Amino acid sequence: MSGLIHFPLQDVCPYTGAKGVEPIDLPSTGTLWSWTTVNASPPGYHGAVPYSLGIVEMNVDPGVLRVVGRIENSISPESSISLESPIPLEQGMDMTVGAANVALADDRDPSESEGPDGADPARRRNPPVGLTWAFFPRRVHRGNP
Amino acid sequence: MTAHAMGAKALREAMDNAGVGRGDFQAAFCATAYGGVASGHRVLGALGLTGVPIIDVEAGCASGGAALSLAAAAIRSEQYDTVLVVGIEKMAKGMIRSSFFPTWMEQAGLSAGPAYFAMRAQRLLREQGLSSEDLAELVVKNRAAGVHNPDAMFRKEVSASQVLDSKTVCDPLTLFMLCAPNEGAAALVLRRSDLADQDSPQILSARLRSHLPGSVLDESTPLAGIDDSDIEGPTSLAAADAFTEAGVGVDDLDVVECQDTDAARELLVWTELGLCAPGEQSRILADGEFGIDGRLAVNPSGGLLSKGEPLGASALGQVIELYRQLRGQAGTRQHEAARLGLAHTIGRGANASVTILSN
């Protein structure tokens, strides 16, 4: 067994091809390794823009694991956690793992909704959403634990 | 014009140039990522040339390099003496949609190609002591060369400030630092040495490699990686194979066509191919060392930043540029002493191709 850590879980070790991969719990915190902001919707994406993507580095045994995910850092309709104000992102800053809603394609049949010309206010209020893991900057008060 | 019609046009031109007609070849390879089922059959069918084995090859941005590696191997093994290699593509505008990504990744916003390019660019700047100005100067270099290429999409010079002031796509990459998806075709006729025109350049090696796991910013776009400082990227792997097979070294090269999907990609490739040491790029750009008239001409065609990127065709387009450079047919972008050339592509998969030609 390579002992190396991979994400997400898969049946076969990507490094050695060995079977018998064991699931482990990843840390719920890490540090920001890289990030950028996406200003235009990529194909197949139905959420709000701009949004941020980043890579968070987690300490694992052995070494480090660098995980890609959304960076949720401001009040947005997609964010399941709202912060009072965006925190300036910095290389190496502390991050917490959480979850965020993402908009899905609204392919429901409009004829199934109530009311004239299919305009159902509840429908507009409740577009279909999915859930993804995401990283949130931590407000750390250094020297004041 | 459809991608297949462009392919037929390019192939007809290549065959006329080589003096090869119906009955003179035994197989055809067609490189494309988006052309659809049996694209090669549609290209050859348009010219009334079907009947031989026709094989479509897909390897992302390296599709053309992959097709060439198969074609070269078939000639070398004496399975065939003459084969056709054609690359075609017609891309939608804007960010590339790739069936490589599962739907959930698209929905989560994790399929944004330029975001990964941007994070790789940030890492390059951070680890090799480069700046956004260096990225801009790279674009200036390639666009200056593109002015001399009648086949290029963009034929106007740009200044560093124009590059830096163009719209930010994903920080630090601006619009002018990214190549444009577009359409095009390229075709080659590959022949056994004793049948080929004696002035024609020779393929010394055409190699393809995929990625080793572990690097989070690799073109395989994994969701996680580990400390990758000891993991060789596919470009270095393919280059090592090609240099060994060709029996030449990096210092022997006169002209290089390499992947400049974005400005940072080319600056990184310089170090991956061994053209320079990490951190030397600023000085090289300032000295014009890799310009058309420099010690080593890198992307004298103008690169993808000038030509745009038709995926299936682009790697073959690079080889055609080397062919012209080595034959002294490159017009006002001719590098004076072009005797040995290298073409490199890296892209989705990950796939990297390296082709070495000599005259």
Boltz contact constraints between the chains, C-beta under 6 A:
constraints:
  - contact:
      token1: [A, 7]
      token2: [B, 223]
      max_distance: 6.0
  - contact:
      token1: [A, 7]
      token2: [B, 224]
      max_distance: 6.0
  - contact:
      token1: [A, 14]
      token2: [B, 213]
      max_distance: 6.0
  - contact:
      token1: [A, 15]
      token2: [B, 213]
      max_distance: 6.0
  - contact:
      token1: [A, 34]
      token2: [B, 119]
      max_distance: 6.0
  - contact:
      token1: [A, 34]
      token2: [B, 122]
      max_distance: 6.0
  - contact:
      token1: [A, 36]
      token2: [B, 115]
      max_distance: 6.0
  - contact:
      token1: [A, 36]
      token2: [B, 118]
      max_distance: 6.0
  - contact:
      token1: [A, 36]
      token2: [B, 119]
      max_distance: 6.0
  - contact:
      token1: [A, 36]
      token2: [B, 170]
      max_distance: 6.0
  - contact:
      token1: [A, 36]
      token2: [B, 171]
      max_distance: 6.0
  - contact:
      token1: [A, 38]
      token2: [B, 112]
      max_distance: 6.0
  - contact:
      token1: [A, 38]
      token2: [B, 115]
      max_distance: 6.0
  - contact:
      token1: [A, 42]
      token2: [B, 95]
      max_distance: 6.0
  - contact:
      token1: [A, 42]
      token2: [B, 111]
      max_distance: 6.0
  - contact:
      token1: [A, 42]
      token2: [B, 112]
      max_distance: 6.0
  - contact:
      token1: [A, 43]
      token2: [B, 97]
      max_distance: 6.0
  - contact:
      token1: [A, 44]
      token2: [B, 106]
      max_distance: 6.0
  - contact:
      token1: [A, 45]
      token2: [B, 106]
      max_distance: 6.0
  - contact:
      token1: [A, 45]
      token2: [B, 109]
      max_distance: 6.0
  - contact:
      token1: [A, 47]
      token2: [B, 109]
      max_distance: 6.0
  - contact:
      token1: [A, 51]
      token2: [B, 109]
      max_distance: 6.0
  - contact:
      token1: [A, 53]
      token2: [B, 115]
      max_distance: 6.0
  - contact:
      token1: [A, 55]
      token2: [B, 216]
      max_distance: 6.0
  - contact:
      token1: [A, 63]
      token2: [B, 226]
      max_distance: 6.0
  - contact:
      token1: [A, 63]
      token2: [B, 227]
      max_distance: 6.0
  - contact:
      token1: [A, 64]
      token2: [B, 227]
      max_distance: 6.0
  - contact:
      token1: [A, 65]
      token2: [B, 224]
      max_distance: 6.0
  - contact:
      token1: [A, 66]
      token2: [B, 216]
      max_distance: 6.0
  - contact:
      token1: [A, 66]
      token2: [B, 225]
      max_distance: 6.0
  - contact:
      token1: [A, 67]
      token2: [B, 224]
      max_distance: 6.0
  - contact:
      token1: [A, 68]
      token2: [B, 223]
      max_distance: 6.0
  - contact:
      token1: [A, 102]
      token2: [B, 107]
      max_distance: 6.0
  - contact:
      token1: [A, 102]
      token2: [B, 108]
      max_distance: 6.0
  - contact:
      token1: [A, 104]
      token2: [B, 107]
      max_distance: 6.0
  - contact:
      token1: [A, 130]
      token2: [B, 107]
      max_distance: 6.0
  - contact:
      token1: [A, 132]
      token2: [B, 108]
      max_distance: 6.0
